[in-house]
């Protein structure tokens, strides 16, 4: 039985047609409605024409690559993205995260692992009834009902993962949050050995805060431990 709050719509962009059919059937058992595109161009057009709750995007695509697709869609959409990468291809993973992917999964993978990643991301978008809905520190404000983030009243476009990381840091300003905790809260999975996902998301978040005009609060790294948000003076 599924534990998802509703039927979710997933867009899979992968040129492996056999994989697309298999995943469509497998994910349908958990009330996930999957639309499959076999090229990057088709994926961009389909995402622009309809609403989806999550995008699964293969990096190795004919024509427009997965990284090109991701870069293009992030110009106007913050839909959660799980990238499918070649096993051991760390550069593509890092670039994908820098371009705004929420998580990645190396091929070949167990479909159950993909389903677990999907569920974690979709659950993250549903705030708990007992959860604090509004967070503020200095000029930074978050509203978990609308997933809206602002700096001095000006909107800041964050991916779901970046939003969850910033919320975790805002919950305990001045206190270190371990990378293990950030991975569990933002990605819904344990931190894997040599996994640089959280570090890359933090780097992206710092850049967005700076570009949004934040000059007071800073995200600091405690080497080997985690990160903390330092309140401005």
Backbone bond lengths (Angstrom), bond angles and torsions (degrees), N, CA, C in turn:
res aa  C-N    CA-C-N  psi(-1)  N-CA   C-N-CA  omega(-1)  CA-C   N-CA-C  phi
1 X - - - 1.466 - - 1.528 110.00 -
2 X 1.329 114.54 145.54 1.449 119.18 179.31 1.523 111.17 -80.63
3 X 1.328 116.77 154.29 1.453 120.39 172.19 1.521 109.74 -117.77
4 X 1.335 117.45 20.42 1.447 121.41 177.11 1.524 109.56 -80.04
5 X 1.352 117.39 146.60 1.457 120.51 -175.32 1.518 114.02 -69.82
6 X 1.327 118.88 -21.71 1.456 122.25 -176.74 1.516 108.61 -161.69
7 X 1.340 114.42 171.60 1.452 118.42 172.62 1.525 108.42 -66.82
8 X 1.303 117.19 123.90 1.459 121.27 -177.33 1.520 110.01 -107.38
9 X 1.312 115.54 147.23 1.460 121.64 -179.60 1.528 109.30 -103.38
10 X 1.309 115.05 125.22 1.461 121.96 -176.80 1.519 109.09 -120.56
11 X 1.322 116.55 133.62 1.459 122.08 174.23 1.521 108.30 -105.39
12 X 1.330 116.50 121.12 1.461 122.22 177.10 1.516 108.68 -106.98
13 X 1.333 116.73 122.40 1.465 121.73 177.65 1.520 107.71 -113.87
14 X 1.333 115.64 105.10 1.464 122.08 -176.42 1.525 108.14 -158.14
15 X 1.322 117.23 136.19 1.465 119.84 -177.85 1.527 112.85 -82.14
16 X 1.329 117.75 -3.49 1.465 121.81 176.75 1.528 108.47 -84.11
17 X 1.338 116.57 98.42 1.457 120.47 -174.98 1.524 112.45 -66.33
18 X 1.309 117.14 -35.30 1.464 120.50 178.70 1.527 110.39 -64.35
19 X 1.330 116.19 -42.66 1.460 120.50 177.40 1.526 110.37 -62.69
20 X 1.329 116.42 -40.55 1.454 120.43 179.94 1.513 112.36 -60.55
21 X 1.326 117.18 -43.04 1.462 121.09 178.97 1.526 111.42 -66.30
22 X 1.326 115.00 -42.82 1.460 119.26 -179.21 1.528 111.00 -63.23
23 X 1.339 117.09 -46.22 1.464 120.07 -178.71 1.522 111.56 -68.12
24 X 1.331 117.10 -35.77 1.464 119.68 178.05 1.518 110.53 -59.93
25 X 1.329 116.54 -46.01 1.462 120.83 -179.89 1.528 111.33 -67.32
26 X 1.324 116.59 -42.66 1.466 120.60 -177.24 1.525 111.02 -66.31
27 X 1.326 116.83 -46.75 1.459 120.23 -176.39 1.529 112.03 -72.20
28 X 1.331 116.46 -25.83 1.466 120.08 178.63 1.529 111.35 -62.66
29 X 1.331 117.29 -26.61 1.462 120.23 178.79 1.517 111.67 -66.24
30 X 1.336 117.59 -17.36 1.460 121.93 176.59 1.521 111.35 -111.95
31 X 1.316 115.94 32.33 1.466 122.40 175.35 1.525 113.19 61.43
32 X 1.311 117.38 28.16 1.456 120.69 175.36 1.523 108.40 -99.25
33 X 1.305 115.87 123.05 1.460 121.63 179.91 1.525 108.16 -93.60
34 X 1.327 117.16 113.22 1.461 122.04 -172.08 1.527 110.89 -105.43
35 X 1.310 116.08 128.81 1.466 123.52 170.28 1.516 107.13 -108.26
36 X 1.329 117.21 131.72 1.459 121.67 -175.63 1.529 110.97 -111.31
37 X 1.319 116.06 131.44 1.469 122.98 171.80 1.524 107.77 -121.53
38 X 1.332 116.90 143.40 1.460 120.51 -175.59 1.521 114.31 -103.84
39 X 1.338 118.03 -4.00 1.464 121.03 176.76 1.522 109.41 -134.25
40 X 1.315 114.96 158.18 1.456 119.36 178.31 1.512 112.44 -64.54
41 X 1.326 116.29 -41.27 1.463 120.19 -179.96 1.532 110.82 -59.95
42 X 1.335 116.09 -44.12 1.460 120.82 179.23 1.526 110.50 -63.98
43 X 1.328 116.30 -38.82 1.459 119.85 179.02 1.514 112.39 -63.66
44 X 1.336 117.31 -43.43 1.464 121.36 178.79 1.518 110.58 -61.06
45 X 1.337 116.81 -45.79 1.468 121.10 -178.95 1.523 111.32 -65.10
46 X 1.335 117.23 -41.60 1.467 120.81 -178.63 1.519 111.25 -66.30
47 X 1.328 116.63 -41.07 1.462 120.07 179.54 1.517 111.15 -66.64
48 X 1.323 116.59 -35.72 1.463 120.22 179.85 1.522 112.05 -70.49
49 X 1.344 116.58 -27.89 1.460 120.79 -174.38 1.520 113.87 -91.38
50 X 1.337 118.08 -13.42 1.458 120.18 -174.32 1.528 109.99 -147.09
51 X 1.329 116.00 167.96 1.468 121.73 -179.45 1.523 110.51 -99.58
52 X 1.312 115.96 132.79 1.459 122.24 176.91 1.517 109.16 -131.04
53 X 1.333 115.13 151.32 1.464 120.41 179.26 1.522 112.37 -86.74
54 X 1.327 116.84 -20.60 1.464 120.28 -176.19 1.519 109.87 -162.36
55 X 1.319 116.31 146.89 1.467 123.05 177.63 1.522 109.45 -118.50
56 X 1.342 115.87 128.75 1.467 122.00 171.54 1.520 105.91 -106.58
57 X 1.316 117.04 120.64 1.465 121.21 -168.24 1.523 111.52 -129.37
58 X 1.322 115.93 119.18 1.462 120.69 176.22 1.528 109.35 -78.74
59 X 1.313 117.03 138.23 1.462 119.94 179.11 1.530 111.21 -72.55
60 X 1.340 116.83 -40.90 1.458 121.39 -175.65 1.520 110.03 -87.94
61 X 1.335 116.09 93.27 1.457 122.18 179.04 1.523 110.10 -123.03
62 X 1.322 117.98 149.02 1.468 119.92 175.08 1.524 109.89 -71.27
63 X 1.325 116.90 145.96 1.460 120.20 -179.15 1.516 110.59 73.65
64 X 1.316 116.53 -117.20 1.464 121.23 178.47 1.523 109.64 -71.67
65 X 1.321 117.05 118.98 1.463 120.80 -177.57 1.521 110.93 -71.53
66 X 1.341 115.28 165.90 1.452 120.21 177.93 1.520 112.47 -60.93
67 X 1.326 116.96 -36.70 1.457 119.85 178.84 1.526 110.96 -66.40
68 X 1.335 116.64 -38.02 1.464 120.09 176.97 1.528 110.41 -65.90
69 X 1.329 116.18 -40.53 1.464 120.56 177.13 1.523 110.15 -59.99
70 X 1.329 116.34 -48.02 1.461 121.25 -178.01 1.521 111.17 -60.80
71 X 1.325 116.07 -45.21 1.464 119.86 -179.66 1.525 110.60 -61.36
72 X 1.324 116.53 -39.61 1.468 120.56 -178.11 1.525 111.54 -69.45
73 X 1.328 117.49 -45.26 1.463 118.48 -176.35 1.513 112.13 -71.21
74 X 1.338 117.07 -27.86 1.466 119.12 179.72 1.528 112.24 -70.93
75 X 1.321 117.61 -7.69 1.459 120.07 175.31 1.525 111.41 -70.51
76 X 1.358 116.61 -21.26 1.455 117.71 -178.41 1.508 115.41 -145.03
77 X 1.336 118.17 0.47 1.459 120.93 -176.87 1.520 110.80 -136.76
78 X 1.330 114.77 140.54 1.467 120.98 175.88 1.525 111.02 -111.37
79 X 1.350 117.49 24.96 1.454 121.18 178.13 1.527 109.47 -55.72
80 X 1.325 119.02 135.87 1.473 120.28 178.42 1.529 110.94 -59.30
81 X 1.332 115.98 139.70 1.469 121.62 -176.48 1.527 110.12 -129.32
82 X 1.330 115.54 126.72 1.468 121.90 168.12 1.516 106.93 -107.67
83 X 1.323 116.83 122.48 1.459 120.51 -179.38 1.524 110.33 -95.79
84 X 1.326 115.79 140.09 1.454 122.24 174.34 1.525 107.42 -99.76
85 X 1.327 116.59 121.61 1.457 121.33 -174.26 1.523 110.63 -123.09
86 X 1.323 114.89 161.86 1.462 120.04 174.06 1.519 108.88 -71.47
87 X 1.317 116.51 137.63 1.462 120.37 -178.90 1.531 110.29 -59.47
88 X 1.321 115.76 129.92 1.455 120.85 178.15 1.514 114.48 86.13
89 X 1.346 117.97 -2.22 1.462 120.42 -178.47 1.525 109.53 -89.98
90 X 1.336 115.72 77.83 1.459 120.82 -173.53 1.524 112.86 -65.84
91 X 1.333 117.27 -34.06 1.467 119.94 -177.54 1.519 110.66 -62.20
92 X 1.340 117.09 -46.93 1.457 120.28 179.21 1.524 111.35 -61.40
93 X 1.326 117.21 -37.87 1.461 120.48 179.63 1.523 110.52 -63.72
94 X 1.326 116.23 -46.34 1.460 120.43 -178.86 1.522 110.39 -63.94
95 X 1.329 117.18 -44.73 1.460 120.27 179.20 1.525 110.41 -62.83
96 X 1.337 116.33 -41.29 1.458 119.86 178.05 1.516 111.94 -59.27
97 X 1.318 117.19 -44.43 1.463 120.92 177.86 1.519 111.02 -65.54
98 X 1.325 117.15 -39.04 1.460 120.70 178.37 1.522 111.51 -64.95
99 X 1.323 116.71 -32.35 1.465 121.30 178.65 1.528 112.32 -79.53
100 X 1.332 117.67 -8.00 1.451 119.77 174.38 1.505 116.53 115.91
101 X 1.349 118.55 11.92 1.462 119.80 173.97 1.529 109.05 -67.60
102 X 1.332 116.53 147.22 1.462 120.37 178.68 1.520 111.48 -83.85
103 X 1.324 116.68 -38.53 1.456 120.53 -177.91 1.520 108.05 -156.19
104 X 1.322 116.39 171.17 1.464 120.84 178.70 1.519 109.14 -139.50
105 X 1.324 114.97 159.10 1.459 121.15 176.87 1.524 107.25 -141.79
106 X 1.332 117.46 122.54 1.468 119.73 -179.28 1.524 112.01 -76.94
107 X 1.331 115.78 141.01 1.468 121.50 174.27 1.524 109.45 -84.99
108 X 1.324 117.64 148.91 1.468 127.49 -9.78 1.522 109.92 -73.71
109 X 1.325 116.41 154.84 1.463 120.52 -177.56 1.528 109.84 -135.00
110 X 1.320 114.45 160.77 1.455 120.86 174.54 1.528 108.24 -83.29
111 X 1.333 119.16 126.11 1.471 120.17 -179.73 1.520 113.21 -54.61
112 X 1.330 117.05 -29.65 1.464 119.30 178.41 1.531 111.59 -66.60
113 X 1.335 115.88 -32.98 1.464 119.21 176.69 1.520 109.96 -68.44
114 X 1.333 117.23 -40.83 1.463 120.10 176.65 1.524 110.17 -61.70
115 X 1.330 117.10 -44.01 1.464 120.79 179.27 1.522 110.77 -60.48
116 X 1.327 117.15 -40.46 1.464 120.58 179.00 1.523 110.83 -62.94
117 X 1.336 116.81 -41.09 1.467 120.52 178.98 1.534 110.03 -65.32
118 X 1.335 116.55 -42.63 1.462 120.78 179.29 1.525 110.45 -60.58
119 X 1.333 116.34 -47.90 1.465 120.34 -178.98 1.528 111.49 -60.66
120 X 1.316 115.84 -41.17 1.467 119.48 -179.15 1.522 110.87 -61.66
121 X 1.326 116.70 -43.15 1.465 120.46 -178.59 1.523 110.94 -69.86
122 X 1.327 117.77 -41.21 1.463 120.34 -179.09 1.528 111.46 -69.50
123 X 1.329 117.65 -37.26 1.473 120.22 177.05 1.519 110.92 -64.81
124 X 1.319 115.75 -35.45 1.458 120.90 -179.05 1.525 111.57 -59.56
125 X 1.316 117.03 -30.31 1.462 121.48 -177.99 1.522 112.49 -78.45
126 X 1.358 117.44 -5.71 1.462 121.84 -179.39 1.526 109.52 -107.81
127 X 1.337 119.00 98.68 1.467 120.32 -179.51 1.516 111.81 -63.07
128 X 1.326 116.63 139.71 1.462 121.24 177.98 1.525 110.02 -72.46
129 X 1.347 115.04 149.30 1.461 119.93 -176.00 1.523 111.62 -61.16
130 X 1.338 116.63 -32.97 1.468 120.21 -176.99 1.525 112.22 -88.46
131 X 1.309 117.04 -0.92 1.462 120.86 -175.41 1.517 111.07 -78.26
132 X 1.330 115.82 141.62 1.457 120.33 172.36 1.519 109.04 -60.41
133 X 1.336 116.37 131.24 1.468 120.05 -173.41 1.524 112.93 -92.69
134 X 1.329 117.24 -17.28 1.464 119.15 -173.79 1.527 109.51 -135.34
135 X 1.333 114.39 130.56 1.464 120.46 -180.00 1.523 108.61 -126.25
136 X 1.340 116.18 139.75 1.462 120.30 -179.61 1.516 110.01 -146.03
137 X 1.313 115.35 135.62 1.463 121.87 173.25 1.514 107.16 -147.93
138 X 1.327 116.14 115.99 1.449 119.31 -176.27 1.525 110.11 58.14
139 X 1.322 116.20 -125.27 1.455 119.92 179.72 1.515 114.10 -89.08
140 X 1.338 117.60 -3.29 1.467 121.35 -176.72 1.528 109.66 -90.65
141 X 1.330 116.31 129.28 1.457 121.32 176.60 1.522 110.31 -134.07
142 X 1.332 115.52 140.32 1.462 122.12 176.49 1.525 109.10 -128.14
143 X 1.334 115.97 139.77 1.456 122.49 173.25 1.517 107.43 -121.38
144 X 1.352 117.37 111.39 1.455 120.08 -174.97 1.525 112.57 -74.38
145 X 1.331 118.35 -17.92 1.468 120.06 177.83 1.521 111.06 -69.93
146 X 1.311 116.22 -39.24 1.468 120.85 -176.73 1.524 112.46 -106.34
147 X 1.343 116.66 -4.44 1.460 122.02 -173.18 1.535 110.45 53.72
148 X 1.308 114.67 40.77 1.465 120.96 179.88 1.524 109.19 -100.72
149 X 1.327 115.16 133.71 1.463 121.66 177.47 1.521 109.04 -123.55
150 X 1.325 115.69 135.13 1.458 119.44 178.93 1.522 110.50 -135.56
151 X 1.318 114.55 154.27 1.471 122.64 172.18 1.516 106.52 -125.02
152 X 1.339 115.87 116.06 1.467 121.52 -175.90 1.523 111.13 52.08
153 X 1.340 115.45 39.68 1.459 120.92 177.11 1.508 115.27 83.63
154 X 1.331 117.59 -7.68 1.465 120.48 -179.19 1.531 109.68 -96.04
155 X 1.352 116.67 131.31 1.475 119.72 -175.76 1.517 112.89 -64.31
156 X 1.319 115.25 146.42 1.460 122.70 177.69 1.529 107.51 -127.84
157 X 1.331 116.79 125.76 1.457 121.65 -177.83 1.528 109.93 -83.52
158 X 1.340 116.00 110.74 1.459 121.49 179.72 1.521 109.73 -117.52
159 X 1.324 116.23 143.89 1.461 119.37 168.96 1.532 107.88 -70.38
160 X 1.330 116.55 166.19 1.458 119.64 178.77 1.512 112.40 -59.25
161 X 1.320 116.66 -38.70 1.467 120.55 179.95 1.522 110.96 -66.48
162 X 1.326 117.30 -44.40 1.466 120.74 178.31 1.523 110.69 -62.02
163 X 1.329 116.38 -39.90 1.462 120.86 178.88 1.533 110.72 -60.47
164 X 1.337 116.25 -46.01 1.460 120.31 -178.37 1.528 111.64 -66.57
165 X 1.315 117.39 -37.63 1.468 120.47 177.83 1.519 110.23 -64.13
166 X 1.338 116.26 -46.95 1.461 119.45 -179.35 1.530 110.39 -63.53
167 X 1.329 117.51 -39.70 1.470 120.28 178.06 1.531 110.80 -61.79
168 X 1.327 116.54 -42.03 1.465 120.35 179.84 1.526 111.02 -61.95
169 X 1.320 116.81 -38.32 1.464 120.53 179.35 1.533 111.36 -73.18
170 X 1.346 116.18 -33.86 1.464 120.21 179.24 1.525 112.06 -70.45
171 X 1.323 116.17 -27.34 1.466 119.94 -178.17 1.524 112.03 -63.89
172 X 1.329 116.65 -32.42 1.475 120.66 -178.44 1.529 109.28 -135.29
173 X 1.336 117.78 68.50 1.467 119.83 -178.15 1.521 111.94 -59.03
174 X 1.315 115.49 137.53 1.456 120.64 179.52 1.509 114.10 83.05
175 X 1.344 117.75 -2.88 1.454 121.80 179.67 1.526 109.72 -114.41
176 X 1.316 115.89 143.45 1.466 120.59 -178.08 1.526 110.11 -74.02
177 X 1.339 114.94 132.41 1.465 121.40 171.31 1.533 105.98 -109.78
178 X 1.310 117.23 122.63 1.465 120.02 -175.26 1.521 111.02 -67.50
179 X 1.322 115.55 157.13 1.465 119.89 177.42 1.520 110.44 -64.58
180 X 1.327 116.72 -31.54 1.464 120.11 176.25 1.533 110.68 -62.37
181 X 1.335 116.77 -44.08 1.465 120.44 178.47 1.518 111.27 -65.43
182 X 1.326 117.01 -41.86 1.465 120.16 -179.83 1.519 111.33 -64.27
183 X 1.328 116.59 -37.81 1.460 119.99 178.48 1.523 110.65 -65.46
184 X 1.320 117.19 -43.55 1.464 121.08 179.51 1.526 111.00 -63.65
185 X 1.338 116.19 -42.64 1.467 119.44 -175.51 1.525 112.53 -77.26
186 X 1.330 117.26 -41.21 1.461 120.41 -173.27 1.525 113.41 -90.54
187 X 1.346 116.71 -32.60 1.464 120.30 -177.02 1.524 112.55 -109.56
188 X 1.326 116.28 -13.35 1.455 119.32 180.00 1.508 113.73 71.02
189 X 1.313 117.04 24.93 1.469 120.69 -179.89 1.524 109.11 -148.88
190 X 1.328 114.15 160.68 1.458 118.64 178.92 1.527 110.12 -72.72
191 X 1.307 115.86 154.64 1.453 121.51 178.98 1.525 109.49 -74.04
192 X 1.323 116.63 127.13 1.452 121.38 -178.73 1.527 110.66 -89.94
193 X 1.339 118.31 154.77 1.466 120.37 177.39 1.529 110.97 -57.86
194 X 1.319 116.28 137.34 1.469 123.58 178.20 1.525 112.62 63.23
195 X 1.328 117.34 18.53 1.463 121.76 179.97 1.527 108.95 -83.28
196 X 1.340 116.58 119.15 1.465 121.21 -178.26 1.526 112.18 -103.33
197 X 1.329 116.88 14.38 1.464 120.05 -175.41 1.525 112.15 -58.01
198 X 1.330 116.95 -50.02 1.460 120.10 -177.14 1.521 110.76 -62.33
199 X 1.331 117.34 -40.92 1.469 120.47 179.13 1.526 111.06 -60.33
200 X 1.335 116.61 -41.10 1.464 120.20 -179.44 1.520 110.83 -68.99
201 X 1.338 117.00 -41.17 1.461 119.59 177.42 1.527 111.14 -63.25
202 X 1.323 117.06 -38.60 1.469 121.06 177.48 1.522 109.95 -62.59
203 X 1.327 116.96 -43.43 1.464 120.95 178.85 1.523 110.76 -60.23
204 X 1.338 116.64 -44.38 1.464 120.30 177.32 1.529 111.18 -61.51
205 X 1.328 115.44 -42.19 1.461 120.82 -178.66 1.522 111.19 -64.26
206 X 1.311 117.23 -43.14 1.464 120.50 176.89 1.518 111.07 -57.85
207 X 1.336 115.86 -44.96 1.462 119.91 -179.60 1.516 112.06 -62.43
208 X 1.324 117.72 -41.20 1.464 120.87 -179.43 1.527 111.26 -68.52
209 X 1.327 116.78 -38.87 1.461 119.93 177.00 1.522 110.66 -62.80
210 X 1.313 116.24 -42.01 1.463 120.18 -179.78 1.523 111.32 -66.13
211 X 1.341 115.92 -44.10 1.472 119.32 -179.49 1.521 111.59 -67.96
212 X 1.346 116.80 -25.80 1.461 120.43 178.55 1.531 112.11 -79.46
213 X 1.319 116.82 -5.87 1.460 120.34 176.24 1.513 115.57 100.93
214 X 1.350 117.38 6.90 1.456 119.45 178.65 1.532 110.24 -71.83
215 X 1.334 116.64 122.00 1.463 120.52 -177.80 1.526 112.38 -121.51
216 X 1.331 117.41 -1.67 1.461 120.02 -173.59 1.520 113.16 -107.00
217 X 1.338 117.39 -61.73 1.461 120.62 -177.81 1.525 109.76 -75.26
218 X 1.319 116.84 139.52 1.460 120.91 -178.66 1.530 110.27 -131.31
219 X 1.326 115.21 144.96 1.463 121.19 175.19 1.522 107.56 -96.06
220 X 1.313 116.01 118.46 1.460 120.68 -178.29 1.522 110.71 -110.83
221 X 1.314 114.20 150.09 1.462 121.90 179.44 1.522 109.80 -99.55
222 X 1.324 116.17 128.63 1.460 121.27 169.35 1.518 105.82 -101.65
223 X 1.324 116.13 101.36 1.460 121.77 -170.28 1.533 111.94 -51.60
224 X 1.322 114.04 128.92 1.450 120.27 177.60 1.522 114.51 79.70
225 X 1.347 116.72 -3.21 1.467 119.48 -176.88 1.531 110.73 -119.33
226 X 1.332 116.13 -64.36 1.454 119.34 -176.79 1.502 111.56 173.03
227 X 1.334 116.20 -146.88 1.460 121.87 -174.80 1.525 109.99 -133.82
228 X 1.343 115.49 155.40 1.443 120.65 175.14 1.518 109.50 -142.81
229 X 1.328 115.63 151.67 1.460 122.00 178.11 1.519 107.44 -99.85
230 X 1.322 116.57 118.38 1.463 122.59 -178.98 1.527 108.85 -91.22
231 X 1.341 118.17 119.08 1.466 120.28 177.70 1.519 111.04 -63.28
232 X 1.322 116.32 147.04 1.465 120.84 177.32 1.519 110.55 -73.72
233 X 1.295 114.41 162.45 1.475 119.28 -178.95 1.520 110.73 -82.03
